[in-house]
Amino acid sequence: MNIYLLGATGFTGHLLLPQLIKRDLKITAIGRNKSKLNALQVEFPMIDIAEVDATDEAALKALIKSGDLLISTVGPFMELGQIPLKVAVDNGAHYMDSTGEPTFINHIYETYENQLKDSEQLIMPACGYDYIPGLFLAEKIIEETKRKDKTSQVDTVNIAYSTLKGKIVSLSSGTLTSLIKALYEEGTFYKNGRWYSDYLCNTSWKINVNNKTVRCVSLAGLEGFEIPKNHKEVLNVNTYLGWFGPLTIVALGFSKLQKVLFKIPGYLALMRKLVKHVSIPRRKSENIMKSKNSDVYLYAEARDKNNVLLSSATLEGHNMYQYTVDIMAWIADRITKGDYQQHGVIGPARAFGLEDFTKGHQEVGMKLTLNSDRKQ
């Protein structure tokens, strides 16, 4: 199987490449800047390179063949990710990406899920810190609930992403850009057994992180698509983000203001046009990777229809970007070996099964703690 890494000279791609190489995977790095690709090949002489722009559909189609694996780390994904995705689908290749953009995740499921339901292709979006650990943690607490009491039925799953310190997270320029643009795009949420569209930061939820209260804001994630498909009894999936520290109150207030401003004719279209030109200067990757403000901490809980807590768990680990590239390399390795159970547009829990998914998190150094009686 040929593996193509699109965006290999960018922040996430450059971090991911050595993790793929460690697994003895043969990689062709794709990028639009020949000098950067040449420098990358000097750094990693075992790779091949291909100078192709992410928007060049013809060139990508000539390169990627049926049965290959395309790994896309190039964003913003709604602007730069749609053509590579389409090429992978059209050419019969497997596909995975690092997107955290709710709108792009929604685009993949709406556009390709029914089309590929009988396909042998794997199309796996959002394979990084957004939103793989939350999906994993949700699967574990649902499993734990069933193990403890087979008569209990999970109605609601709540998931919160924070950090071990509960402070403002140190983010890459790409993540910051995506967050800003996401404020003006609708995501897909799951409530009362149905999917619906709404904007981010509508509600908040408080969790306890090492005896510190952290307020998190709502967002649309992969969990809202995947958990109901794997567990029909779950009627509500709520995902929250606790990255902003004291700025969370500002984000909630801004969201309320936006709902008023959205009613002004032309306002939303204007803001979407303006944020397309947002460009945040690239930050040094070594500074982000060293920051302890980006160490992983997640909390998830399962509740019944009467809001009774059934089970909960935490997941702790190293830097969120390190987690992203570690788990993406694990997923890529599984795909190349054919170690998957289901196909189509799918998340890793359904694709690989919870047992392997658990082993993957152990392999990348994550600490899972099941807290059956924990209160939040």
C-alpha positions as CSV (number, residue, x, y, z in Angstrom):
1,M,0.0,0.0,0.0
2,N,1.3,3.4,-1.0
3,I,0.9,6.1,1.7
4,Y,0.7,9.7,0.8
5,L,1.1,12.4,3.4
6,L,-0.4,15.7,2.2
7,G,0.8,18.8,4.1
8,A,4.1,17.1,5.1
9,T,5.9,20.4,5.5
10,G,3.3,21.9,7.7
11,F,3.0,21.8,11.5
12,T,1.1,18.6,12.0
13,G,2.5,16.9,8.9
14,H,6.1,17.5,9.9
15,L,5.4,16.1,13.4
16,L,3.5,13.1,12.0
17,L,6.1,12.0,9.4
18,P,8.7,10.6,11.9
19,Q,6.0,8.7,13.7
20,L,5.0,7.0,10.5
21,I,8.6,6.2,9.6
22,K,9.1,4.6,13.1
23,R,6.4,2.1,12.0
24,D,8.3,1.2,8.9
25,L,5.7,2.7,6.7
26,K,6.8,3.9,3.2
27,I,5.8,7.5,2.8
28,T,5.5,9.9,-0.1
29,A,5.4,13.5,1.2
30,I,3.1,15.8,-0.8
31,G,3.5,19.5,-0.8
32,R,3.4,22.6,-3.0
33,N,6.8,24.0,-2.1
34,K,9.7,22.1,-3.8
35,S,12.4,23.6,-1.7
36,K,10.7,22.6,1.5
37,L,10.1,19.1,0.2
38,N,13.8,18.8,-0.8
39,A,14.8,19.9,2.7
40,L,12.3,17.4,4.2
41,Q,13.9,14.6,2.1
42,V,17.4,15.6,3.4
43,E,16.0,15.3,6.9
44,F,14.2,12.0,6.1
45,P,16.1,10.4,3.2
46,M,13.9,7.3,3.3
47,I,10.8,9.1,2.0
48,D,9.7,10.0,-1.5
49,I,8.4,13.5,-2.4
50,A,5.8,14.8,-4.8
51,E,5.3,18.5,-5.6
52,V,1.5,18.8,-5.9
53,D,-0.8,21.5,-4.7
54,A,-3.8,20.3,-2.6
55,T,-6.1,22.1,-5.0
56,D,-4.8,20.4,-8.1
57,E,-7.3,17.7,-8.6
58,A,-5.8,16.3,-11.9
59,A,-2.3,16.0,-10.4
60,L,-3.6,14.3,-7.2
61,K,-5.7,11.9,-9.3
62,A,-2.7,10.9,-11.4
63,L,-0.7,10.2,-8.1
64,I,-3.2,8.4,-5.8
65,K,-4.5,5.0,-6.9
66,S,-7.0,2.5,-5.6
67,G,-6.0,0.8,-2.4
68,D,-3.6,3.6,-1.4
69,L,-3.9,5.6,1.8
70,L,-4.1,9.4,1.7
71,I,-3.3,11.2,5.0
72,S,-4.4,14.9,4.8
73,T,-3.0,17.4,7.3
74,V,-3.6,20.5,5.2
75,G,-6.0,23.1,6.4
76,P,-8.3,25.0,6.6
77,F,-10.0,21.8,5.5
78,M,-13.2,23.4,4.1
79,E,-10.9,25.4,1.8
80,L,-8.1,23.0,1.0
81,G,-9.4,19.6,2.1
82,Q,-12.3,18.9,-0.2
83,I,-10.4,18.2,-3.4
84,P,-8.0,15.7,-1.8
85,L,-10.9,13.9,-0.1
86,K,-12.9,13.7,-3.4
87,V,-9.8,12.3,-5.2
88,A,-9.4,9.6,-2.6
89,V,-13.1,8.7,-2.8
90,D,-13.2,8.8,-6.6
91,N,-10.0,6.7,-7.0
92,G,-10.9,4.1,-4.5
93,A,-8.2,5.0,-1.9
94,H,-8.4,5.0,1.9
95,Y,-8.4,8.4,3.6
96,M,-7.8,9.9,7.0
97,D,-7.2,13.5,8.2
98,S,-6.3,15.7,11.1
99,T,-9.3,18.1,10.8
100,G,-10.9,19.5,13.9
101,E,-13.4,21.6,11.8
102,P,-17.0,20.6,12.6
103,T,-18.2,21.9,9.2
104,F,-15.7,19.6,7.3
105,I,-16.7,16.6,9.4
106,N,-20.3,17.3,8.6
107,H,-19.4,17.6,4.9
108,I,-17.8,14.2,4.9
109,Y,-20.7,12.4,6.5
110,E,-23.4,14.2,4.5
111,T,-21.6,13.8,1.2
112,Y,-20.0,10.4,1.4
113,E,-21.6,8.2,4.1
114,N,-24.4,6.8,2.1
115,Q,-22.4,6.7,-1.1
116,L,-19.7,4.5,0.5
117,K,-21.8,2.3,2.8
118,D,-21.1,-0.8,0.7
119,S,-17.5,0.3,-0.2
120,E,-14.3,-1.4,1.0
121,Q,-12.7,2.0,1.4
122,L,-12.1,3.6,4.8
123,I,-12.8,7.3,5.1
124,M,-11.9,8.4,8.6
125,P,-12.0,12.1,9.5
126,A,-10.8,14.0,12.6
127,C,-8.1,11.4,13.6
128,G,-6.3,13.7,16.0
129,Y,-6.9,15.2,19.5
130,D,-10.2,16.5,18.1
131,Y,-12.0,14.1,18.5
132,I,-10.5,10.7,18.9
133,P,-9.8,10.6,22.7
134,G,-13.3,11.8,23.5
135,L,-14.8,9.0,21.3
136,F,-12.5,6.5,23.0
137,L,-13.5,7.7,26.5
138,A,-17.2,7.6,25.6
139,E,-16.9,4.0,24.4
140,K,-15.2,3.0,27.6
141,I,-17.8,4.4,29.9
142,I,-20.6,2.9,27.9
143,E,-18.8,-0.5,28.1
144,E,-18.2,0.0,31.8
145,T,-21.9,0.8,32.4
146,K,-23.0,-2.4,30.6
147,R,-20.4,-4.4,32.6
148,K,-21.6,-3.1,35.9
149,D,-25.3,-3.4,35.3
150,K,-26.8,-4.9,32.1
151,T,-30.2,-3.4,32.9
152,S,-28.8,0.2,32.9
153,Q,-29.3,2.1,29.7
154,V,-27.1,5.1,28.8
155,D,-29.3,8.0,27.6
156,T,-26.7,10.8,27.6
157,V,-22.9,11.0,27.1
158,N,-21.1,14.2,28.2
159,I,-17.4,14.7,27.1
160,A,-15.1,17.5,28.0
161,Y,-11.7,18.3,26.6
162,S,-9.4,20.2,28.9
163,T,-5.7,20.1,30.0
164,L,-4.0,18.9,33.1
165,K,-3.5,22.5,34.3
166,G,-6.9,23.7,33.2
167,K,-5.3,26.8,31.7
168,I,-5.4,28.6,28.3
169,V,-4.0,26.0,25.9
170,S,-0.9,26.7,23.8
171,L,-2.2,26.2,20.2
172,S,-0.7,26.2,16.8
173,S,-1.6,28.9,14.3
174,G,-3.6,26.4,12.2
175,T,-5.7,25.4,15.2
176,L,-6.3,29.0,16.1
177,T,-7.3,29.8,12.5
178,S,-9.7,26.9,12.4
179,L,-11.3,28.0,15.7
180,I,-11.9,31.5,14.6
181,K,-13.5,30.4,11.3
182,A,-15.6,27.8,13.1
183,L,-17.3,30.6,15.1
184,Y,-19.1,31.5,11.9
185,E,-20.0,28.0,10.7
186,E,-22.7,25.6,11.9
187,G,-21.8,22.2,13.3
188,T,-23.9,19.1,13.8
189,F,-25.1,18.3,17.3
190,Y,-27.0,15.2,18.6
191,K,-29.9,15.7,21.0
192,N,-33.1,13.8,21.8
193,G,-32.2,11.2,19.2
194,R,-31.7,13.5,16.3
195,W,-29.0,15.5,14.5
196,Y,-29.4,19.2,14.2
197,S,-27.3,22.2,13.2
198,D,-26.2,25.0,15.5
199,Y,-23.2,27.2,16.3
200,L,-20.4,26.6,18.8
201,C,-20.3,28.0,22.4
202,N,-24.0,27.9,22.9
203,T,-23.9,26.2,26.3
204,S,-21.3,25.5,29.0
205,W,-20.4,22.8,31.5
206,K,-18.1,22.8,34.5
207,I,-15.8,19.9,35.3
208,N,-13.2,19.4,38.0
209,V,-9.5,19.2,36.9
210,N,-7.1,18.4,39.7
211,N,-9.4,20.2,42.3
212,K,-9.8,23.2,39.9
213,T,-13.1,24.1,38.3
214,V,-12.9,24.4,34.6
215,R,-15.8,25.9,32.5
216,C,-16.1,24.3,29.1
217,V,-18.1,25.5,26.0
218,S,-20.1,23.3,23.7
219,L,-18.9,22.3,20.3
220,A,-19.8,19.8,17.5
221,G,-17.5,16.9,17.3
222,L,-17.0,13.5,15.7
223,E,-18.5,11.9,18.8
224,G,-22.0,13.2,17.9
225,F,-21.8,11.3,14.6
226,E,-20.2,8.1,15.8
227,I,-21.6,7.3,19.2
228,P,-25.3,7.1,18.1
229,K,-24.3,4.8,15.2
230,N,-22.6,2.4,17.5
231,H,-25.1,2.7,20.4
232,K,-28.7,3.3,19.3
233,E,-29.9,3.7,22.9
234,V,-27.8,6.9,23.4
235,L,-30.1,9.8,22.6
236,N,-27.8,12.8,23.6
237,V,-24.1,13.4,23.0
238,N,-22.6,16.6,24.4
239,T,-19.1,17.6,23.6
240,Y,-17.4,20.5,25.4
241,L,-14.1,22.3,25.1
242,G,-12.2,23.7,28.1
243,W,-9.2,25.3,26.4
244,F,-9.8,29.0,27.1
245,G,-9.4,29.5,30.9
246,P,-10.9,32.8,32.0
247,L,-11.6,33.7,28.4
248,T,-14.5,31.1,28.4
249,I,-16.9,33.7,29.8
250,V,-15.9,36.0,27.0
251,A,-16.5,33.2,24.4
252,L,-20.0,32.5,25.8
253,G,-20.8,36.2,25.8
254,F,-19.5,36.6,22.3
255,S,-21.7,33.6,21.2
256,K,-24.8,35.3,22.6
257,L,-23.9,38.5,20.9
258,Q,-23.4,36.7,17.6
259,K,-26.9,35.2,17.7
260,V,-28.2,38.8,17.7
261,L,-25.9,40.0,15.0
262,F,-26.7,37.0,12.8
263,K,-30.2,38.4,12.4
264,I,-28.7,41.5,10.6
265,P,-29.0,40.9,6.8
266,G,-25.6,40.3,5.3
267,Y,-23.7,40.1,8.6
268,L,-23.0,36.4,8.5
269,A,-22.0,36.4,4.9
270,L,-19.7,39.4,5.5
271,M,-18.0,37.7,8.5
272,R,-17.5,34.5,6.7
273,K,-15.8,36.4,3.9
274,L,-13.6,38.3,6.3
275,V,-12.4,35.3,8.3
276,K,-11.3,33.6,5.1
277,H,-8.5,36.0,5.1
278,V,-7.5,35.4,8.7
279,S,-3.9,34.4,8.8
280,I,-2.2,33.9,12.2
281,P,1.7,33.9,12.1
282,R,3.1,30.4,12.5
283,R,4.4,29.6,15.9
284,K,7.5,27.6,16.6
285,S,6.6,24.0,17.0
286,E,9.2,23.4,19.7
287,N,7.5,26.0,21.9
288,I,4.1,24.5,21.5
289,M,5.4,20.9,22.1
290,K,7.2,21.9,25.3
291,S,4.2,23.8,26.8
292,K,2.7,22.0,29.7
293,N,-0.5,24.0,29.1
294,S,-1.3,21.5,26.3
295,D,-1.1,18.3,28.2
296,V,-4.2,16.1,27.6
297,Y,-7.0,15.8,30.2
298,L,-10.5,14.6,29.3
299,Y,-13.5,13.7,31.4
300,A,-16.5,11.8,30.2
301,E,-19.7,10.6,31.9
302,A,-22.7,8.4,31.1
303,R,-26.1,9.2,32.5
304,D,-29.5,7.6,32.2
305,K,-32.8,9.2,31.2
306,N,-33.3,10.5,34.7
307,N,-29.9,12.1,34.7
308,V,-28.5,9.6,37.2
309,L,-24.7,9.1,36.8
310,L,-24.0,5.6,35.6
311,S,-20.2,5.8,35.1
312,S,-17.4,8.2,34.4
313,A,-13.8,8.2,33.4
314,T,-10.8,10.4,32.8
315,L,-8.0,10.2,30.2
316,E,-4.6,11.9,30.8
317,G,-1.5,12.1,28.8
318,H,1.2,14.2,27.1
319,N,1.0,17.2,24.7
320,M,-2.2,17.2,22.6
321,Y,-0.3,17.5,19.3
322,Q,2.0,14.6,20.3
323,Y,-1.1,12.6,21.0
324,T,-2.5,13.6,17.5
325,V,0.5,12.3,15.6
326,D,1.0,9.2,17.8
327,I,-2.6,8.1,17.4
328,M,-2.7,9.0,13.7
329,A,0.4,6.9,13.1
330,W,-1.3,4.0,15.0
331,I,-4.4,4.4,12.8
332,A,-2.4,4.5,9.6
333,D,-0.5,1.3,10.7
334,R,-3.8,-0.5,11.3
335,I,-5.2,0.5,7.9
336,T,-2.1,-0.6,6.0
337,K,-2.2,-4.0,7.8
338,G,-5.9,-4.4,7.0
339,D,-6.7,-4.6,10.7
340,Y,-10.2,-3.2,10.5
341,Q,-13.7,-4.7,10.9
342,Q,-15.9,-2.2,9.1
343,H,-15.6,0.2,6.1
344,G,-17.0,3.4,4.7
345,V,-17.2,6.8,6.5
346,I,-16.3,5.7,10.0
347,G,-14.6,6.4,13.3
348,P,-11.9,4.2,14.7
349,A,-14.1,2.6,17.4
350,R,-16.3,1.1,14.8
351,A,-13.5,0.4,12.4
352,F,-11.1,-1.3,14.7
353,G,-13.2,-2.4,17.6
354,L,-12.9,-1.2,21.2
355,E,-10.3,-3.8,22.3
356,D,-7.8,-2.7,19.6
357,F,-8.8,1.0,20.2
358,T,-7.9,0.5,23.8
359,K,-4.6,-1.1,23.0
360,G,-3.8,1.9,20.7
361,H,-4.3,4.4,23.5
362,Q,-2.1,2.3,25.8
363,E,0.5,2.1,23.1
364,V,0.6,5.9,22.8
365,G,1.0,6.4,26.5
366,M,-2.5,7.5,27.6
367,K,-3.7,6.9,31.2
368,L,-7.3,5.8,31.5
369,T,-9.0,5.9,34.9
370,L,-12.6,4.5,35.3
371,N,-14.3,6.4,38.1
372,S,-17.6,4.6,38.7
373,D,-18.6,6.8,41.6
374,R,-16.9,10.0,40.6
375,K,-19.1,13.1,41.0
376,Q,-18.8,16.2,38.9
